[in-house]
Amino acid sequence: MDEISISMIVVTLWETFGGLSVMAAIVGVILFGMLVAGFVRARAKGMPASRLFRQGVLIMLVLAAVITPFVPLWTLAPVGNLHGLVDYVFAYGIALAPASIVGVFWVDIRSRLQQAVPS
Protein backbone atom coordinates (compact mmCIF):
# COMPACT_ATOMS: atom_id res chain seq x y z
CA MET A 1 0.00 0.00 0.00
CA ASP A 2 2.99 2.33 0.21
CA GLU A 3 3.11 2.76 -3.56
CA ILE A 4 -0.48 4.07 -3.78
CA SER A 5 -0.71 7.86 -3.97
CA ILE A 6 -3.41 10.38 -4.72
CA SER A 7 -1.82 11.28 -8.05
CA MET A 8 -1.79 7.62 -9.08
CA ILE A 9 -5.49 7.29 -8.20
CA VAL A 10 -6.34 10.43 -10.21
CA VAL A 11 -4.38 9.24 -13.24
CA THR A 12 -5.95 5.78 -13.04
CA LEU A 13 -9.46 7.23 -12.82
CA TRP A 14 -8.80 9.57 -15.75
CA GLU A 15 -7.44 6.72 -17.86
CA THR A 16 -10.44 4.58 -16.94
CA PHE A 17 -13.27 7.12 -17.15
CA GLY A 18 -11.70 9.95 -19.17
CA GLY A 19 -13.26 8.95 -22.47
CA LEU A 20 -16.58 8.21 -20.83
CA SER A 21 -16.72 11.60 -19.13
CA VAL A 22 -16.02 13.37 -22.43
CA MET A 23 -18.72 11.30 -24.13
CA ALA A 24 -21.15 11.99 -21.26
CA ALA A 25 -20.49 15.72 -21.58
CA ILE A 26 -21.18 15.60 -25.32
CA VAL A 27 -24.41 13.68 -24.76
CA GLY A 28 -25.40 16.19 -22.05
CA VAL A 29 -24.89 19.10 -24.42
CA ILE A 30 -26.92 17.35 -27.14
CA LEU A 31 -29.76 16.60 -24.70
CA PHE A 32 -29.74 20.19 -23.44
CA GLY A 33 -29.92 21.39 -27.03
CA MET A 34 -32.85 19.07 -27.69
CA LEU A 35 -34.62 20.41 -24.59
CA VAL A 36 -34.14 24.06 -25.58
CA ALA A 37 -35.15 23.33 -29.18
CA GLY A 38 -38.27 21.57 -27.93
CA PHE A 39 -39.27 24.55 -25.81
CA VAL A 40 -38.61 27.00 -28.66
CA ARG A 41 -40.61 24.83 -31.06
CA ALA A 42 -43.51 24.57 -28.59
CA ARG A 43 -43.56 28.31 -27.99
CA ALA A 44 -43.57 28.94 -31.75
CA LYS A 45 -46.66 26.74 -32.03
CA GLY A 46 -48.41 28.53 -29.18
CA MET A 47 -48.09 25.78 -26.57
CA PRO A 48 -47.10 26.99 -23.11
CA ALA A 49 -43.55 25.87 -22.28
CA SER A 50 -44.45 25.44 -18.61
CA ARG A 51 -47.03 22.78 -19.49
CA LEU A 52 -44.54 20.93 -21.63
CA PHE A 53 -41.91 21.19 -18.86
CA ARG A 54 -44.33 19.82 -16.25
CA GLN A 55 -45.22 16.89 -18.52
CA GLY A 56 -41.54 16.07 -19.07
CA VAL A 57 -40.74 16.25 -15.35
CA LEU A 58 -43.76 14.11 -14.47
CA ILE A 59 -42.74 11.46 -17.02
CA MET A 60 -39.20 11.55 -15.64
CA LEU A 61 -40.26 11.17 -11.99
CA VAL A 62 -42.71 8.34 -12.67
CA LEU A 63 -40.25 6.46 -14.85
CA ALA A 64 -37.51 6.86 -12.22
CA ALA A 65 -39.86 5.34 -9.63
CA VAL A 66 -40.54 2.41 -11.96
CA ILE A 67 -36.83 1.87 -12.69
CA THR A 68 -35.67 2.19 -9.04
CA PRO A 69 -36.13 -1.48 -8.01
CA PHE A 70 -34.00 -2.58 -10.96
CA VAL A 71 -31.01 -0.31 -10.25
CA PRO A 72 -29.12 -3.04 -8.32
CA LEU A 73 -29.05 -5.12 -11.51
CA TRP A 74 -26.77 -2.48 -13.08
CA THR A 75 -24.19 -3.33 -10.41
CA LEU A 76 -24.79 -7.09 -10.77
CA ALA A 77 -26.42 -7.22 -7.32
CA PRO A 78 -29.64 -9.18 -6.69
CA VAL A 79 -32.89 -7.34 -7.40
CA GLY A 80 -34.04 -7.52 -3.76
CA ASN A 81 -30.83 -5.93 -2.46
CA LEU A 82 -32.49 -2.63 -1.50
CA HIS A 83 -33.11 -2.80 2.24
CA GLY A 84 -33.15 0.64 3.86
CA LEU A 85 -34.44 4.08 3.04
CA VAL A 86 -30.96 5.26 2.09
CA ASP A 87 -30.69 2.43 -0.45
CA TYR A 88 -33.94 3.49 -2.09
CA VAL A 89 -32.97 7.18 -2.10
CA PHE A 90 -29.64 6.47 -3.82
CA ALA A 91 -31.26 4.01 -6.23
CA TYR A 92 -33.90 6.62 -7.11
CA GLY A 93 -31.16 9.18 -7.69
CA ILE A 94 -29.35 6.78 -10.01
CA ALA A 95 -32.60 5.97 -11.82
CA LEU A 96 -33.13 9.67 -12.51
CA ALA A 97 -30.31 9.59 -15.10
CA PRO A 98 -32.01 7.39 -17.73
CA ALA A 99 -35.41 8.79 -16.77
CA SER A 100 -34.24 12.33 -17.48
CA ILE A 101 -33.16 11.27 -20.96
CA VAL A 102 -36.67 9.91 -21.56
CA GLY A 103 -38.11 13.18 -20.21
CA VAL A 104 -36.06 15.19 -22.71
CA PHE A 105 -37.17 12.90 -25.53
CA TRP A 106 -40.78 13.38 -24.40
CA VAL A 107 -40.44 17.17 -24.55
CA ASP A 108 -38.81 16.99 -27.99
CA ILE A 109 -41.31 14.55 -29.50
CA ARG A 110 -44.32 16.27 -27.92
CA SER A 111 -43.21 19.64 -29.27
CA ARG A 112 -42.82 18.16 -32.76
CA LEU A 113 -46.26 16.52 -32.72
CA GLN A 114 -48.11 19.48 -31.19
CA GLN A 115 -50.42 21.18 -33.64
CA ALA A 116 -50.20 24.93 -33.96
CA VAL A 117 -52.77 26.70 -31.79
CA PRO A 118 -54.79 29.20 -33.85
CA SER A 119 -54.59 32.74 -32.46
Secondary structure, DSSP 8 states (H G I E B T S, - for coil): -TT--HHHHHHHHHHHHHHHHHHHHHHHHHHHHHHHHHHHHHHHTT--HHHHHHHHHHHHHHHHHHHGGGHHHHTT--TT---SHHHHHHHHHHHHHHHHHHHHHHHHHHHHH------
